[in-house]
Amino acid sequence: MPYRRTPGIQARLDAQRATIVAAAGALLAEQGYAACSVAAVAARAGVAAGTVYRHFDGKAQLVAELFKVVAGREVDAVRAAVAATTGVTSQAAAVIETFAGRALKAPRLAYALLAEPVDPVLDALRLEFRTAFRDVIAEVVADGLASGDLPPQNAAVVAAALVGAIGEALVGPLATGIEDPDTVPTLIDFAVRALGAVDACHP
């Protein structure tokens, strides 16, 4: 008969795994991807390195899970911000204020998510993250087209272009940790003008 874990044992393993992922997240936010070795994560989590390997094949798989958690949280925050407002101009502003604002408050973590050299598996996850973020913007554009607040345009292409522009504009401040207070307002103005909104004044 195959061995089956009891609910209590499974709960302990799940809690241990969550502790390890949280430790990796703390290291990523403080020092970036390069610092997230299995040994360093184990030390931060208060477990042996072998314990980490019981849950993950290695650093890449561990950080991949962390990327999924963090990226999902960021996309959800942007979706919630969009849902809380109406009108294409206000929604475009909400996207940028939320995404860029959260990134600039946690620059090391955001830089790791967006631009730091990482393993190929994490590059694939970055593409998924950018695609999800693009889809949120594309929905805003599509709504603006339907309401007549935007001129005809390809929502997916425009959204992808905005994701690229926003990410590129943030790389410098995130890498240096030096925030220009004009960054977010400038990005909002840029996005609204790029979209061609009838009302080109952000809130």
C-alpha positions as CSV (number, residue, x, y, z in Angstrom):
1,M,0.0,0.0,0.0
2,P,1.5,3.4,-1.0
3,Y,2.4,5.8,1.8
4,R,-0.1,8.6,2.3
5,R,0.7,11.7,4.3
6,T,-1.6,12.5,7.1
7,P,-3.3,16.0,7.0
8,G,-1.2,17.1,9.9
9,I,2.1,16.1,8.2
10,Q,0.9,17.7,4.9
11,A,0.0,20.9,6.8
12,R,3.5,21.1,8.3
13,L,5.2,20.5,5.0
14,D,3.0,23.2,3.4
15,A,3.9,25.6,6.2
16,Q,7.6,24.8,5.8
17,R,7.4,25.4,2.1
18,A,5.6,28.7,2.6
19,T,8.4,29.7,5.1
20,I,11.0,28.9,2.6
21,V,9.3,30.9,-0.2
22,A,8.8,33.9,2.2
23,A,12.5,33.8,3.1
24,A,13.4,33.8,-0.6
25,G,11.1,36.8,-1.1
26,A,12.8,38.7,1.7
27,L,16.2,38.0,0.2
28,L,15.1,38.9,-3.3
29,A,13.6,42.2,-2.0
30,E,16.8,43.1,-0.1
31,Q,19.6,41.9,-2.3
32,G,18.2,40.6,-5.6
33,Y,18.2,37.4,-7.5
34,A,22.0,36.7,-7.2
35,A,21.7,36.6,-3.4
36,C,19.0,33.9,-3.4
37,S,21.2,30.9,-3.1
38,V,19.7,27.8,-1.6
39,A,22.2,28.1,1.4
40,A,21.2,31.8,1.9
41,V,17.5,31.0,1.7
42,A,17.8,28.1,4.1
43,A,19.7,30.3,6.6
44,R,17.0,33.0,6.4
45,A,14.2,30.4,6.8
46,G,16.0,28.7,9.7
47,V,16.2,25.3,8.1
48,A,18.9,23.1,6.6
49,A,19.7,23.4,2.9
50,G,18.6,19.8,2.5
51,T,15.1,20.8,3.7
52,V,15.0,23.4,0.8
53,Y,15.9,20.7,-1.6
54,R,13.1,18.4,-0.3
55,H,10.7,21.1,-1.6
56,F,12.5,22.5,-4.6
57,D,15.0,21.1,-7.2
58,G,17.2,24.2,-6.7
59,K,17.4,27.9,-6.8
60,A,15.7,28.4,-10.2
61,Q,12.6,26.4,-9.2
62,L,12.3,28.1,-5.8
63,V,12.6,31.6,-7.3
64,A,10.2,30.6,-10.1
65,E,7.5,29.8,-7.5
66,L,8.3,33.1,-5.8
67,F,8.0,35.0,-9.2
68,K,4.6,33.5,-9.8
69,V,3.4,34.5,-6.3
70,V,4.7,38.1,-6.5
71,A,3.8,38.7,-10.2
72,G,0.3,37.4,-9.6
73,R,-0.1,39.8,-6.6
74,E,1.1,42.7,-8.7
75,V,-1.3,42.0,-11.6
76,D,-4.2,41.5,-9.2
77,A,-3.4,44.9,-7.6
78,V,-3.5,46.6,-11.0
79,R,-6.7,44.8,-11.9
80,A,-8.3,46.0,-8.6
81,A,-7.2,49.6,-9.2
82,V,-8.7,49.6,-12.7
83,A,-12.0,48.1,-11.4
84,A,-12.2,50.8,-8.7
85,T,-12.4,53.6,-11.3
86,T,-14.2,54.5,-14.5
87,G,-13.3,56.2,-17.7
88,V,-10.3,55.4,-19.9
89,T,-8.1,58.3,-18.7
90,S,-8.7,57.5,-15.0
91,Q,-8.2,53.8,-15.6
92,A,-4.9,54.4,-17.5
93,A,-3.7,56.6,-14.6
94,A,-4.8,53.9,-12.1
95,V,-2.7,51.2,-14.0
96,I,0.4,53.3,-13.9
97,E,0.0,54.7,-10.4
98,T,-0.5,51.2,-9.1
99,F,2.1,49.3,-11.1
100,A,4.9,52.0,-11.0
101,G,4.0,53.2,-7.5
102,R,4.3,49.7,-6.0
103,A,7.5,49.0,-8.0
104,L,9.2,52.2,-6.8
105,K,8.3,51.3,-3.2
106,A,10.1,48.0,-3.5
107,P,12.8,48.8,-6.1
108,R,15.1,45.8,-5.5
109,L,12.2,43.3,-5.8
110,A,10.7,45.1,-8.8
111,Y,14.1,45.2,-10.6
112,A,14.5,41.5,-10.1
113,L,11.1,40.9,-11.5
114,L,11.6,43.2,-14.5
115,A,15.3,43.3,-15.6
116,E,17.9,41.6,-13.4
117,P,19.8,38.8,-15.3
118,V,18.1,35.5,-14.3
119,D,17.8,31.8,-15.4
120,P,15.9,31.1,-18.7
121,V,13.0,29.6,-16.8
122,L,12.5,32.9,-15.1
123,D,12.7,34.9,-18.3
124,A,9.7,32.8,-19.5
125,L,7.8,33.8,-16.4
126,R,8.7,37.4,-17.0
127,L,7.0,37.1,-20.4
128,E,3.9,35.7,-18.8
129,F,3.9,38.6,-16.3
130,R,4.2,41.2,-19.1
131,T,1.5,39.4,-21.1
132,A,-0.9,39.5,-18.1
133,F,-0.1,43.2,-17.5
134,R,-0.6,43.9,-21.2
135,D,-4.0,42.2,-21.1
136,V,-5.1,44.5,-18.3
137,I,-4.2,47.5,-20.3
138,A,-5.7,46.0,-23.5
139,E,-9.0,45.7,-21.6
140,V,-8.9,49.4,-20.7
141,V,-8.2,50.3,-24.3
142,A,-11.0,48.1,-25.5
143,D,-13.4,49.7,-23.1
144,G,-12.2,53.1,-24.3
145,L,-12.8,52.1,-27.9
146,A,-16.3,50.8,-27.1
147,S,-17.2,54.0,-25.4
148,G,-15.8,56.2,-28.1
149,D,-13.3,57.8,-25.8
150,L,-10.4,56.5,-27.9
151,P,-9.7,56.7,-31.6
152,P,-9.5,53.4,-33.6
153,Q,-6.4,51.4,-32.6
154,N,-5.2,47.8,-32.0
155,A,-5.7,47.4,-28.3
156,A,-3.2,44.5,-27.9
157,V,-0.4,46.2,-29.8
158,V,-0.9,49.5,-28.1
159,A,-1.0,47.8,-24.7
160,A,2.2,45.8,-25.4
161,A,3.9,49.0,-26.4
162,L,2.9,50.8,-23.2
163,V,4.1,47.8,-21.1
164,G,7.5,48.1,-22.8
165,A,7.7,51.8,-22.4
166,I,6.7,51.7,-18.7
167,G,9.1,48.9,-17.9
168,E,12.0,50.7,-19.7
169,A,11.2,54.0,-17.9
170,L,11.3,52.2,-14.5
171,V,14.5,50.2,-15.0
172,G,16.9,53.1,-14.2
173,P,15.1,54.2,-11.0
174,L,14.7,50.6,-9.9
175,A,18.4,49.7,-10.5
176,T,19.7,52.8,-8.7
177,G,17.0,53.1,-6.0
178,I,16.8,56.8,-6.8
179,E,13.2,57.8,-7.5
180,D,12.4,60.9,-9.6
181,P,9.1,62.3,-8.3
182,D,8.2,63.2,-11.9
183,T,8.4,59.6,-13.1
184,V,4.8,58.5,-12.4
185,P,3.1,61.7,-13.5
186,T,5.2,61.8,-16.7
187,L,4.3,58.1,-17.5
188,I,0.6,58.9,-17.0
189,D,0.8,61.9,-19.3
190,F,2.7,59.7,-21.9
191,A,0.1,56.9,-21.7
192,V,-2.9,59.1,-22.0
193,R,-1.4,60.9,-25.0
194,A,-0.3,57.7,-26.6
195,L,-3.8,56.3,-26.3
196,G,-5.2,59.5,-27.9
197,A,-7.9,59.9,-25.2
198,V,-10.5,62.5,-25.9
199,D,-9.9,64.0,-22.5
200,A,-6.1,64.1,-22.4
201,C,-5.9,65.4,-18.8
202,H,-5.2,62.8,-16.1
203,P,-6.9,63.2,-12.7
